[in-house]
Amino acid sequence: MNSDPGNELLRFAGHFLEARGAVLEGKNDELEAVLPKELAEFLEVPEYLRIRSDSRDETDGAYSIHYGSALIDKMIKAACAEAPLLACELKFDYMKSDGFDRLVKEQFRFHELLVRFQSFANIRTDYLILTCRYTAQSDEQKEGMIHLGFNYDTGAFIPGIAETPSTANKIFKTGTKIPRDEKPVHKMLKQLRDRSQNIIMQELVPFRESMARRFRRDAGHLDEYYRALEKEMRANLERQGLSDELIRDRKEKIGLLPLELERKKDDLFKKYSIRIRITPCAILFITTPAVKILYSMRAAGKHKTFSFIYNPIKKAVDPLVCQGCGTSMTDIYLCRDLHLLCAECRQRCPICQ
């Protein structure tokens, strides 16, 4: 593509079309493109397309693109609809080869079961890091970015993996597709909402405190207003010459003041409540060497072998995943049939029931 390097919109349009299978040829300030049928239908343009980056008359058949034009708006919307994916392969000069039993027993608590280290083996595993944009909407708006990391093979949530510096050699790749495995994806999606909400709430502590202060301030003003209003209305009842019907009507209105105050406070609470919207905007798929650690666990006269993953990025062992609800955990329980469970699921194993 030989488009003008100074023309950002034309370059964007060219990259967009080329990435979706179009064949391009550029000349001067214009692009000619042959589009796949599906792309042409999506953009609502002919399969043969001429575009240029100005607002000249389109009677000659060329489409003019500029900020606000229908064609460029469709391209931008489509480009933002999918989170970009970057793959990264890690290579470590040194891999840990001992001390795994100590690490596991430092990080995990085993309840009413016996565990025994068996063996370990070098493996390769994958991690998925989602970069998400969030918008917190209240009386004001707050925006920010968070990173959520998961072991793609197990679905375990890995806190802080995106922020952990690594000395590994990194080989970045584009055009990689994530392996489609429904089990870990299902586990990650089940945790995504809760994990992102927890992280965002920590990020929003000053914002939440500000909204809470405003709510208390305005609620206090409401209390003062309605107290003064009730006092004034009761004082008016002492005036001479009021009919029984008027007195009865005013007493009814005084009796309704607490309900009216509660409704006003409810409206105020909704005004300062925080509504959060989160959108994935980038994906990093990491392939790395790791270590699988095998353990034998025994409970109620039965035993079973389970595996842990040593994560060389975090230099720690990844959490296990509850077989009942899919949440990540470091407090380990087993049911009578030796399903790995978190503290909540152990009350009644979702699998056994």
VEXVEX-715176 format. One record per residue: residue in one letter; x negated, y, z of N, C-alpha, C in turn. Coordinates in steps of 0.001 Angstrom, whole numbers, plus 500000, padded with zeros to 6 digits. Layout:
BEGIN
["A" [X Y Z] [X Y Z] [X Y Z]]
...
This chain:
BEGIN
["M" [499160 498812 500000] [500000 500000 500000] [499123 501240 500000]]
["N" [499354 502106 499023] [498508 503288 498891] [499280 504562 499211]]
["S" [500022 504545 500293] [500792 505739 500643] [499872 506788 501235]]
["D" [500355 508007 501225] [499612 509133 501783] [499352 508895 503262]]
["P" [498096 508835 503701] [497801 508526 505112] [498303 509580 506072]]
["G" [498567 510798 505564] [499056 511833 506456] [500556 511802 506652]]
["N" [501255 510946 505951] [502707 510912 506006] [503151 509799 506947]]
["E" [503437 510165 508202] [503753 509160 509211] [505034 508394 508899]]
["L" [506074 509092 508473] [507341 508414 508210] [507221 507438 507048]]
["L" [506515 507853 506002] [506357 506975 504853] [505518 505753 505229]]
["R" [504474 505969 506042] [503662 504836 506499] [504494 503893 507359]]
["F" [505302 504470 508258] [506160 503640 509112] [507115 502807 508263]]
["A" [507766 503471 507282] [508705 502759 506423] [507997 501641 505667]]
["G" [506788 501925 505182] [506039 500909 504460] [505695 499721 505335]]
["H" [505191 499992 506549] [504867 498897 507472] [506120 498098 507828]]
["F" [507229 498800 508068] [508481 498134 508429] [508918 497181 507318]]
["L" [508933 497671 506084] [509397 496846 504968] [508444 495686 504702]]
["E" [507141 495975 504763] [506140 494946 504487] [506200 493829 505521]]
["A" [506402 494185 506795] [506469 493184 507870] [507686 492282 507730]]
["R" [508680 492747 506980] [509910 491956 506795] [510013 491373 505401]]
["G" [508879 491232 504747] [508830 490469 503507] [508942 491247 502224]]
["A" [508958 492570 502285] [509062 493363 501061] [507701 493440 500356]]
["V" [507749 493603 499054] [506543 493812 498245] [506501 495293 497887]]
["L" [505361 495946 498182] [505285 497404 498056] [504249 497842 497038]]
["E" [504525 499018 496479] [503527 499708 495664] [503693 501193 495910]]
["G" [502598 501883 496204] [502670 503298 496528] [502029 504156 495459]]
["K" [502624 505315 495228] [502025 506283 494298] [502416 507676 494753]]
["N" [501422 508542 494864] [501630 509915 495340] [502378 509895 496674]]
["D" [503524 510570 496745] [504266 510630 497999] [505514 509755 497930]]
["E" [505417 508631 497200] [506587 507787 496976] [506194 506318 497095]]
["L" [507133 505506 497553] [506934 504057 497641] [507968 503358 496784]]
["E" [507528 502311 496089] [508444 501411 495408] [508399 500078 496135]]
["A" [509560 499482 496354] [509611 498240 497130] [510641 497292 496542]]
["V" [510287 496000 496560] [511229 494934 496229] [511530 494206 497533]]
["L" [512806 494233 497939] [513206 493750 499257] [513835 492362 499182]]
["P" [513615 491528 500218] [514402 490302 500323] [515885 490639 500427]]
["K" [516720 489733 499978] [518160 489995 499930] [518719 490365 501303]]
["E" [518299 489620 502367] [518832 489874 503698] [518450 491264 504198]]
["L" [517214 491678 503916] [516765 493005 504346] [517526 494099 503598]]
["A" [517741 493898 502297] [518485 494885 501511] [519916 495022 502039]]
["E" [520532 493886 502397] [521899 493937 502930] [521930 494634 504277]]
["F" [520921 494363 505105] [520879 495002 506426] [520743 496522 506302]]
["L" [519864 496969 505418] [519636 498413 505250] [520685 499062 504357]]
["E" [521515 498207 503698] [522554 498699 502786] [521945 499511 501643]]
["V" [520915 498920 501024] [520235 499544 499887] [520045 498473 498813]]
["P" [519714 498854 497575] [519432 497860 496526] [518168 497068 496855]]
["E" [518033 495913 496214] [516838 495091 496436] [515595 495770 495851]]
["Y" [515771 496571 494815] [514662 497401 494333] [514889 498804 494885]]
["L" [513887 499322 495584] [514074 500565 496342] [512914 501517 496102]]
["R" [513246 502780 495863] [512236 503837 495829] [512529 504793 496971]]
["I" [511491 505097 497770] [511679 506021 498889] [510577 507073 498867]]
["R" [510912 508250 499362] [509927 509321 499475] [510234 510124 500732]]
["S" [509239 510829 501218] [509361 511493 502520] [509656 512976 502361]]
["D" [510796 513281 501825] [511236 514664 501770] [512750 514660 501667]]
["S" [513330 515828 501570] [514790 515927 501525] [515276 516406 500169]]
["R" [514551 516048 499108] [514979 516434 497775] [516254 515698 497367]]
["D" [516899 516173 496340] [518125 515552 495847] [517849 514096 495481]]
["E" [518793 513188 495809] [518607 511765 495561] [519278 511316 494265]]
["T" [519612 512252 493396] [520306 511898 492152] [519436 511066 491217]]
["D" [518110 511110 491382] [517242 510314 490511] [517100 508881 491003]]
["G" [517831 508488 492054] [517818 507112 492539] [516872 506833 493681]]
["A" [515976 507769 493990] [515049 507580 495105] [515722 507980 496421]]
["Y" [515406 507236 497477] [515931 507548 498813] [514943 508456 499528]]
["S" [515422 509582 500016] [514574 510495 500783] [514666 510139 502259]]
["I" [513512 509999 502915] [513515 509702 504343] [512943 510894 505099]]
["H" [513594 511227 506165] [513154 512294 507049] [513814 512028 508392]]
["Y" [513367 512704 509433] [513950 512494 510744] [515439 512815 510710]]
["G" [516243 511836 511096] [517689 512007 511078] [518359 511378 509883]]
["S" [517582 510946 508886] [518201 510315 507717] [518707 508927 508097]]
["A" [519773 508487 507421] [520421 507219 507769] [519467 506039 507601]]
["L" [518668 506049 506535] [517779 504915 506269] [516698 504803 507339]]
["I" [516074 505920 507696] [515010 505845 508700] [515583 505497 510072]]
["D" [516813 505951 510361] [517449 505596 511630] [517680 504097 511725]]
["K" [518086 503458 510630] [518296 502004 510633] [516979 501270 510846]]
["M" [515914 501765 510212] [514607 501127 510379] [514123 501240 511829]]
["I" [514273 502416 512412] [513824 502627 513795] [514623 501742 514750]]
["K" [515934 501676 514537] [516777 500841 515398] [516370 499382 515305]]
["A" [516104 498900 514094] [515699 497505 513915] [514323 497244 514517]]
["A" [513405 498208 514361] [512048 498040 514898] [512061 497985 516417]]
["C" [512987 498712 517046] [513051 498756 518510] [513895 497628 519090]]
["A" [514606 496899 518210] [515506 495864 518713] [514742 494652 519228]]
["E" [513546 494403 518698] [512748 493254 519112] [511477 493729 519802]]
["A" [511183 493112 520934] [509959 493457 521651] [508752 492913 520886]]
["P" [507726 493732 520636] [506534 493237 519933] [505799 492192 520756]]
["L" [505246 491211 520058] [504555 490094 520705] [503073 490120 520352]]
["L" [502239 490030 521385] [500788 489917 521206] [500322 488677 521944]]
["A" [499532 487855 521280] [498988 486645 521902] [497533 486877 522288]]
["C" [497127 486273 523383] [495764 486432 523886] [495264 485092 524413]]
["E" [494091 484711 523961] [493466 483486 524466] [492283 483872 525353]]
["L" [492229 483282 526549] [491173 483589 527510] [490118 482495 527508]]
["K" [488869 482899 527633] [487757 481950 527769] [486917 482388 528964]]
["F" [486760 481499 529936] [486021 481789 531153] [484632 481154 531093]]
["D" [483631 481920 531542] [482278 481370 531618] [482152 480379 532772]]
["Y" [483007 480553 533786] [482952 479660 534949] [484368 479300 535357]]
["M" [484597 478012 535649] [485886 477557 536143] [485688 476868 537498]]
["K" [486532 477193 538420] [486471 476601 539752] [486593 475086 539644]]
["S" [485804 474362 540436] [485794 472894 540349] [485926 472209 541703]]
["D" [486136 472979 542772] [486357 472347 544074] [487128 473312 544981]]
["G" [487456 472818 546189] [488166 473653 547153] [489650 473803 546884]]
["F" [490214 472971 546012] [491638 473116 545669] [492548 472720 546826]]
["D" [492154 471703 547560] [492980 471259 548690] [493117 472383 549716]]
["R" [492020 473075 549993] [492065 474192 550949] [492974 475299 550446]]
["L" [492844 475622 549143] [493672 476687 548564] [495156 476359 548684]]
["V" [495529 475146 548343] [496939 474749 548393] [497471 474866 549812]]
["K" [496700 474401 550785] [497182 474420 552168] [497179 475831 552762]]
["E" [496381 476739 552191] [496423 478134 552624] [497654 478858 552071]]
["Q" [498032 478512 550854] [499103 479249 550191] [500498 478682 550432]]
["F" [500588 477397 550729] [501893 476746 550811] [502164 476240 552224]]
["R" [503442 476212 552578] [503888 475619 553844] [504805 474449 553509]]
["F" [504463 473291 554036] [505214 472068 553760] [506027 471704 554999]]
["H" [507343 471602 554830] [508233 471411 555959] [508740 469969 556006]]
["E" [508432 469305 557112] [508914 467945 557385] [508508 466964 556286]]
["L" [507292 467106 555811] [506774 466160 554839] [505257 466108 554949]]
["L" [504721 464989 554558] [503274 464791 554559] [502745 464936 553139]]
["V" [501631 465638 552982] [501046 465827 551657] [499591 465348 551682]]
["R" [499175 464807 550555] [497797 464317 550470] [497255 464618 549079]]
["F" [496093 465288 549060] [495419 465608 547808] [494990 464329 547115]]
["Q" [495225 464261 545779] [494830 463070 545029] [493688 463357 544053]]
["S" [493927 464269 543108] [492907 464520 542090] [493227 465832 541375]]
["F" [492320 466211 540490] [492579 467390 539662] [492010 467156 538275]]
["A" [492485 467942 537312] [492015 467815 535932] [492102 469176 535252]]
["N" [491149 469435 534370] [491164 470677 533599] [492228 470582 532501]]
["I" [493002 471621 532363] [494068 471663 531365] [494088 473047 530718]]
["R" [495031 473248 529819] [495327 474571 529283] [496784 474865 529602]]
["T" [497054 476099 529960] [498427 476497 530267] [498691 477884 529691]]
["D" [499941 478264 529682] [500349 479537 529079] [501056 480415 530103]]
["Y" [500838 481720 529964] [501538 482711 530793] [502234 483714 529877]]
["L" [503377 484167 530330] [504147 485153 529589] [504278 486402 530445]]
["I" [503814 487529 529909] [503936 488803 530634] [504896 489703 529865]]
["L" [505987 490051 530518] [506992 490935 529929] [506769 492354 530439]]
["T" [506599 493285 529536] [506584 494702 529905] [507988 495244 529657]]
["C" [508594 495776 530700] [509986 496219 530608] [510091 497698 530952]]
["R" [510962 498367 530252] [511274 499764 530542] [512573 499801 531334]]
["Y" [512576 500571 532419] [513817 500676 533188] [514263 502134 533269]]
["T" [515566 502293 533369] [516181 503604 533560] [517068 503528 534793]]
["A" [516797 504365 535775] [517614 504446 536980] [518464 505705 536879]]
["Q" [519771 505520 536817] [520687 506640 536605] [521488 506908 537864]]
["S" [521434 508130 538345] [522244 508569 539481] [522626 510019 539193]]
["D" [522579 510885 540203] [522798 512308 539938] [521658 512845 539073]]
["E" [520509 512175 539155] [519378 512438 538266] [518991 511135 537595]]
["Q" [518039 511187 536700] [517587 510003 535989] [516091 509799 536198]]
["K" [515708 508552 536402] [514306 508197 536601] [513971 507048 535664]]
["E" [512847 507151 534962] [512425 506097 534045] [511039 505599 534432]]
["G" [510745 504370 534053] [509429 503816 534354] [509221 502484 533658]]
["M" [508055 501892 533887] [507688 500614 533275] [507278 499639 534376]]
["I" [507637 498367 534195] [507185 497324 535107] [506681 496146 534281]]
["H" [505891 495293 534921] [505360 494097 534264] [505787 492874 535081]]
["L" [506304 491866 534392] [506731 490629 535042] [505977 489473 534407]]
["G" [505299 488670 535227] [504506 487563 534716] [505058 486218 535140]]
["F" [505071 485257 534208] [505560 483912 534485] [504601 482883 533892]]
["N" [504506 481734 534561] [503841 480599 533939] [504830 480009 532944]]
["Y" [504469 480039 531669] [505420 479625 530644] [505718 478127 530711]]
["D" [504773 477339 531207] [504973 475892 531246] [505864 475455 532405]]
["T" [505820 476180 533533] [506595 475776 534706] [507753 476718 535014]]
["G" [507689 477952 534510] [508711 478946 534830] [508444 479686 536122]]
["A" [507304 479434 536781] [507011 480083 538063] [506707 481562 537873]]
["F" [507249 482384 538755] [506972 483821 538739] [505616 484073 539392]]
["I" [504751 484855 538721] [503391 485110 539204] [503273 486596 539543]]
["P" [503434 486982 540801] [503371 488414 541153] [502005 489011 540833]]
["G" [501997 490184 540226] [500770 490947 540028] [499814 490434 538991]]
["I" [500208 489437 538182] [499249 488883 537222] [498872 489910 536152]]
["A" [499795 490804 535795] [499499 491795 534755] [498504 492840 535232]]
["E" [498481 493085 536547] [497592 494110 537097] [496271 493527 537588]]
["T" [496114 492200 537496] [494892 491562 537997] [493774 491685 536977]]
["P" [492646 492330 537330] [491532 492425 536374] [490918 491056 536137]]
["S" [490517 490798 534928] [489938 489495 534594] [488606 489692 533877]]
["T" [487650 488851 534216] [486326 488893 533579] [486250 487957 532375]]
["A" [487374 487331 532026] [487372 486369 530923] [487178 487073 529586]]
["N" [486619 486333 528648] [486556 486818 527275] [487942 486707 526664]]
["K" [488379 487760 525988] [489747 487799 525462] [489729 487825 523937]]
["I" [490514 486940 523354] [490679 486897 521901] [492149 487189 521608]]
["F" [492411 488339 520998] [493785 488740 520727] [494198 488300 519331]]
["K" [495473 487911 519218] [496011 487450 517939] [497382 488072 517723]]
["T" [497693 488325 516460] [499047 488770 516110] [499678 487714 515217]]
["G" [500977 487797 515092] [501682 486836 514242] [501929 485503 514911]]
["T" [501595 485377 516204] [501819 484134 516931] [503281 484034 517355]]
["K" [503825 482839 517307] [505181 482605 517779] [505139 481847 519099]]
["I" [506008 482248 520018] [506075 481570 521309] [506695 480195 521116]]
["P" [506109 479137 521711] [506730 477811 521620] [508140 477836 522209]]
["R" [509048 477195 521535] [510433 477188 522011] [510638 475978 522925]]
["D" [510697 476242 524202] [510951 475199 525198] [512014 475745 526147]]
["E" [513204 475197 526086] [514335 475791 526794] [514179 475740 528315]]
["K" [513525 474698 528838] [513461 474551 530298] [512744 475706 530977]]
["P" [511473 476017 530629] [510817 477138 531309] [511478 478472 531017]]
["V" [511999 478648 529790] [512681 479901 529462] [513898 480079 530348]]
["H" [514653 479009 530562] [515831 479066 531428] [515425 479437 532849]]
["K" [514336 478861 533340] [513869 479167 534694] [513437 480629 534810]]
["M" [512758 481133 533773] [512308 482532 533806] [513486 483493 533778]]
["L" [514477 483196 532927] [515634 484081 532826] [516421 484122 534125]]
["K" [516482 482987 534838] [517211 482960 536104] [516538 483866 537141]]
["Q" [515218 484010 537031] [514496 484835 538002] [514343 486291 537562]]
["L" [514485 486527 536250] [514165 487838 535697] [514947 488960 536372]]
["R" [516255 488770 536532] [517091 489827 537113] [516653 490152 538539]]
["D" [516565 489096 539387] [516232 489339 540794] [514830 489904 540954]]
["R" [513872 489348 540239] [512484 489807 540368] [512339 491245 539893]]
["S" [512963 491575 538759] [512843 492933 538243] [513531 493924 539177]]
["Q" [514687 493537 539726] [515391 494437 540647] [514540 494722 541877]]
["N" [513903 493684 542415] [513071 493868 543609] [511896 494801 543331]]
["I" [511240 494593 542196] [510076 495426 541855] [510514 496868 541604]]
["I" [511607 497032 540862] [512084 498381 540542] [512497 499110 541812]]
["M" [513153 498407 542735] [513571 499048 543982] [512363 499555 544775]]
["Q" [511262 498828 544721] [510041 499296 545380] [509488 500526 544665]]
["E" [509547 500513 543331] [509071 501659 542553] [509920 502904 542819]]
["L" [511203 502678 543137] [512148 503787 543255] [512331 504279 544686]]
["V" [511479 503872 545614] [511677 504267 547018] [511829 505783 547168]]
["P" [510942 506626 546624] [511138 508083 546762] [512438 508561 546114]]
["F" [512761 508007 544947] [513993 508389 544243] [515217 508002 545070]]
["R" [515209 506780 545618] [516341 506332 546443] [516481 507189 547684]]
["E" [515344 507533 548312] [515398 508384 549510] [515954 509756 549182]]
["S" [515596 510295 548009] [516099 511597 547595] [517614 511556 547399]]
["M" [518114 510497 546717] [519559 510378 546507] [520290 510175 547835]]
["A" [519668 509417 548764] [520297 509195 550068] [520378 510496 550859]]
["R" [519314 511318 550791] [519337 512609 551486] [520441 513506 550928]]
["R" [520577 513516 549608] [521614 514350 548998] [523011 513870 549399]]
["F" [523167 512536 549441] [524471 512003 549844] [524789 512404 551280]]
["R" [523814 512259 552193] [524057 512622 553597] [524358 514119 553715]]
["R" [523621 514928 552943] [523852 516374 552985] [525268 516727 552531]]
["D" [525661 516199 551365] [526982 516543 550835] [528096 515919 551658]]
["A" [527863 514707 552192] [528874 514083 553057] [529039 514895 554330]]
["G" [527944 515447 554861] [528022 516305 556046] [528817 517573 555770]]
["H" [528620 518146 554580] [529387 519331 554203] [530873 519013 554097]]
["L" [531191 517820 553570] [532591 517405 553491] [533210 517271 554882]]
["D" [532449 516628 555794] [532950 516488 557174] [533247 517849 557786]]
["E" [532311 518783 557615] [532514 520131 558174] [533739 520798 557558]]
["Y" [533884 520664 556242] [535008 521302 555555] [536342 520755 556055]]
["Y" [536446 519423 556155] [537733 518837 556561] [538018 519047 558043]]
["R" [536977 519118 558863] [537208 519453 560275] [537770 520876 560392]]
["A" [537154 521801 559639] [537634 523185 559665] [539040 523285 559099]]
["L" [539319 522501 558041] [540646 522539 557438] [541708 522009 558408]]
["E" [541382 520905 559079] [542335 520352 560061] [542570 521333 561203]]
["K" [541486 521959 561676] [541626 522933 562764] [542526 524093 562342]]
["E" [542334 524580 561112] [543146 525692 560615] [544604 525280 560472]]
["M" [544850 524072 559958] [546228 523614 559764] [546940 523403 561098]]
["R" [546202 522906 562089] [546816 522721 563416] [547100 524081 564066]]
["A" [546204 525036 563832] [546445 526377 564382] [547689 527009 563777]]
["N" [547929 526740 562496] [549103 527294 561827] [550410 526733 562375]]
["L" [550309 525519 562979] [551516 524932 563560] [552004 525712 564776]]
["E" [551085 526497 565374] [551447 527255 566574] [552194 528552 566241]]
["R" [552252 528864 564959] [552940 530104 564597] [554438 529994 564877]]
["Q" [555003 531092 565273] [556424 531118 565588] [557250 531225 564301]]
["G" [558468 530727 564386] [559389 530862 563269] [559298 529759 562242]]
["L" [558468 528735 562465] [558367 527630 561508] [559552 526691 561682]]
["S" [560132 526263 560583] [561249 525322 560657] [560732 523934 560985]]
["D" [561649 523092 561476] [561281 521704 561806] [560777 520974 560553]]
["E" [561400 521247 559416] [560983 520580 558182] [559576 520984 557779]]
["L" [559230 522257 557908] [557895 522735 557570] [556854 522171 558521]]
["I" [557204 522096 559811] [556278 521516 560789] [556030 520051 560468]]
["R" [557110 519334 560140] [556974 517908 559809] [556114 517718 558560]]
["D" [556311 518570 557565] [555543 518486 556314] [554055 518743 556556]]
["R" [553760 519743 557407] [552349 520064 557680] [551680 518972 558506]]
["K" [552428 518353 559417] [551856 517255 560211] [551539 516051 559309]]
["E" [552402 515816 558311] [552132 514725 557372] [550848 515005 556595]]
["K" [550676 516265 556192] [549456 516628 555451] [548215 516487 556317]]
["I" [548351 516868 557606] [547206 516696 558525] [546876 515218 558671]]
["G" [547899 514369 558741] [547678 512925 558860] [547007 512317 557644]]
["L" [547171 512950 556475] [546561 512431 555238] [545121 512905 555038]]
["L" [544669 513862 555855] [543319 514401 555679] [542225 513331 555783]]
["P" [542270 512396 556780] [541206 511366 556833] [541130 510519 555559]]
["L" [542305 510172 554975] [542293 509380 553739] [541694 510182 552587]]
["E" [542042 511456 552523] [541496 512305 551475] [539987 512459 551630]]
["L" [539538 512587 552882] [538100 512685 553138] [537381 511419 552698]]
["E" [537968 510248 552979] [537338 508983 552571] [537260 508882 551059]]
["R" [538320 509320 550365] [538275 509285 548897] [537177 510195 548357]]
["K" [537040 511360 548951] [535986 512285 548519] [534598 511685 548763]]
["K" [534453 510995 549903] [533157 510365 550195] [532883 509206 549240]]
["D" [533935 508475 548865] [533753 507399 547882] [533273 507969 546550]]
["D" [533876 509078 546126] [533438 509718 544878] [531985 510180 544992]]
["L" [531649 510696 546160] [530285 511161 546394] [529304 509988 546374]]
["F" [529721 508856 546972] [528872 507662 546996] [528607 507165 545572]]
["K" [529654 507170 544735] [529475 506742 543341] [528537 507700 542605]]
["K" [528656 508993 542919] [527796 509983 542267] [526326 509724 542556]]
["Y" [525995 509352 543790] [524597 509166 544179] [524153 507708 544156]]
["S" [525056 506779 543783] [524635 505388 543619] [523685 505287 542432]]
["I" [522801 504310 542482] [521784 504159 541440] [522137 502968 540560]]
["R" [522298 503221 539282] [522576 502171 538309] [521309 501961 537476]]
["I" [520898 500711 537363] [519613 500403 536724] [519845 499628 535433]]
["R" [519189 500074 534388] [519200 499357 533109] [517753 498992 532778]]
["I" [517538 497733 532422] [516174 497267 532122] [516149 496664 530728]]
["T" [515093 496999 529967] [514974 496532 528585] [513548 496038 528340]]
["P" [513357 494767 527925] [512015 494310 527545] [511511 495100 526349]]
["C" [510266 495554 526401] [509741 496346 525283] [508412 495816 524756]]
["A" [507801 494815 525403] [506573 494206 524871] [506358 492863 525556]]
["I" [505752 491937 524817] [505489 490591 525343] [504023 490251 525085]]
["L" [503349 489778 526124] [501983 489277 525996] [501995 487793 526348]]
["F" [501586 486959 525395] [501567 485501 525577] [500114 485074 525753]]
["I" [499782 484600 526941] [498391 484284 527289] [498191 482771 527344]]
["T" [497183 482296 526655] [496755 480900 526755] [495414 480872 527473]]
["T" [495309 480038 528494] [494096 480041 529318] [493760 478651 529837]]
["P" [492475 478390 530089] [492131 477174 530826] [492716 477255 532237]]
["A" [493022 476141 532827] [493556 476091 534190] [493213 474726 534769]]
["V" [493658 474496 535978] [493405 473217 536636] [494721 472685 537185]]
["K" [495034 471447 536837] [496209 470784 537409] [495763 469986 538626]]
["I" [496446 470212 539748] [496086 469570 541011] [497201 468613 541395]]
["L" [496892 467362 541581] [497891 466346 541903] [497923 466079 543400]]
["Y" [499147 466001 543943] [499359 465713 545355] [500397 464612 545506]]
["S" [500211 463828 546514] [501226 462866 546912] [501988 463448 548096]]
["M" [503324 463466 548013] [504153 463964 549100] [505025 462826 549611]]
["R" [505142 462749 550932] [505926 461668 551548] [506926 462264 552522]]
["A" [508162 461785 552431] [509209 462212 553355] [510261 461114 553426]]
["A" [510759 460875 554638] [511819 459873 554874] [511454 458515 554282]]
["G" [510179 458144 554401] [509742 456833 553935] [509557 456715 552434]]
["K" [509726 457791 551704] [509542 457768 550262] [508369 458669 549883]]
["H" [507778 458384 548740] [506698 459266 548310] [506807 459531 546811]]
["K" [506244 460670 546401] [506293 461083 545009] [505087 461964 544725]]
["T" [504639 461988 543480] [503499 462812 543093] [503991 464104 542439]]
["F" [503428 465235 542914] [503756 466542 542342] [502465 467235 541955]]
["S" [502586 468178 541038] [501382 468870 540573] [501477 470362 540841]]
["F" [500311 470966 541088] [500146 472407 541230] [499246 472882 540097]]
["I" [499321 474184 539793] [498466 474778 538759] [497575 475829 539396]]
["Y" [496259 475632 539257] [495320 476669 539679] [495186 477683 538551]]
["N" [495436 478925 538891] [495462 480028 537930] [494123 480778 538006]]
["P" [493260 480679 536988] [491950 481345 537050] [492036 482865 536923]]
["I" [493157 483375 536427] [493313 484832 536328] [493493 485418 537722]]
["K" [494392 484828 538491] [494661 485282 539851] [493711 484658 540872]]
["K" [492971 483609 540443] [492111 482845 541361] [492940 482325 542540]]
["A" [494107 481814 542203] [495036 481301 543206] [495893 480221 542563]]
["V" [496659 479524 543387] [497542 478473 542905] [498914 479074 542630]]
["D" [499469 478751 541479] [500794 479272 541133] [501861 478709 542070]]
["P" [502891 479495 542366] [504011 478958 543156] [504658 477771 542462]]
["L" [505320 476941 543252] [506151 475887 542679] [507528 476463 542375]]
["V" [508307 475694 541634] [509646 476138 541243] [510680 475202 541843]]
["C" [511657 475765 542522] [512727 474974 543138] [513502 474237 542041]]
["Q" [513666 472934 542228] [514391 472150 541235] [515896 472369 541329]]
["G" [516333 473010 542408] [517753 473263 542572] [518208 474545 541910]]
["C" [517492 475666 542176] [517944 476970 541669] [516954 477631 540721]]
["G" [515733 477093 540595] [514768 477644 539655] [513929 478782 540187]]
["T" [514095 479151 541467] [513307 480248 542011] [511903 479784 542366]]
["S" [510941 480701 542349] [509562 480372 542725] [509432 480367 544235]]
["M" [508575 479508 544764] [508526 479350 546220] [507149 478876 546668]]
["T" [506838 479222 547913] [505636 478701 548570] [506002 477949 549845]]
["D" [507263 478018 550285] [507769 477181 551372] [508454 475984 550739]]
["I" [507915 474792 550977] [508342 473612 550234] [509145 472672 551131]]
["Y" [510321 472279 550624] [511165 471283 551282] [511469 470175 550276]]
["L" [511778 468994 550789] [512222 467882 549952] [513557 467381 550471]]
["C" [514451 467014 549544] [515697 466378 549964] [515434 464881 550106]]
["R" [516479 464112 550411] [516290 462670 550636] [515839 461941 549365]]
["D" [516137 462549 548183] [515690 461951 546927] [514433 462621 546383]]
["L" [513763 463387 547259] [512474 464014 546963] [512530 465058 545846]]
["H" [513626 465793 545780] [513655 466955 544886] [512984 468126 545591]]
["L" [512148 468861 544851] [511493 470046 545407] [512513 471157 545582]]
["L" [512656 471663 546810] [513701 472643 547085] [513164 473824 547876]]
["C" [513830 474983 547686] [513530 476162 548494] [514322 476089 549791]]
["A" [514118 477064 550671] [514772 477044 551982] [516290 477099 551851]]
["E" [516795 477825 550861] [518250 477939 550708] [518860 476659 550160]]
["C" [518230 476063 549154] [518793 474862 548528] [518666 473622 549408]]
["R" [517752 473644 550366] [517561 472442 551191] [518777 472153 552051]]
["Q" [519625 473183 552300] [520826 472964 553094] [521763 471965 552395]]
["R" [521786 472079 551065] [522589 471144 550275] [521978 471073 548884]]
["C" [521300 469988 548593] [520553 469858 547331] [521522 469965 546143]]
["P" [521349 470955 545260] [522240 471108 544109] [522173 469935 543139]]
["I" [521061 469195 543153] [520921 468072 542232] [521623 466838 542801]]
["C" [521417 466578 544075] [522004 465381 544684] [523526 465471 544794]]
["Q" [524043 466674 544957] [525482 466788 545178] [526273 466427 543920]]
